[in-house]
């Protein structure tokens, strides 16, 4: 699993997060949700235990919801960042269109 730095490593107990620190922390949380999804799905796919598989897949789906919540929060905190996501989305759409030809 990838090693991420602690977004709170430089914080002191006597102050709140700055806006920039909060944005970085939310990005870290998005990454953590995706990492959890991978772990739960991979474990579910690696077992024949029906109950364990069902629970793991259910929790993985909940993590996807969490990722969506954090992405929406990130959009509210840093609306400019969404323009990068949209650009990337459009680039993939162009590739899909080229492949369909």
Secondary structure, 3 states (H helix, E strand, C coil): CCCCCCCCCCCCCCCCCCHHHHHHHHHHHHHHHHHHHHHHHHHHHCCCCHHHHHHHHHHHHHHHHHHHHHHHHHHHHCHHHHHHHHHHHHHHHHHHHHHHC
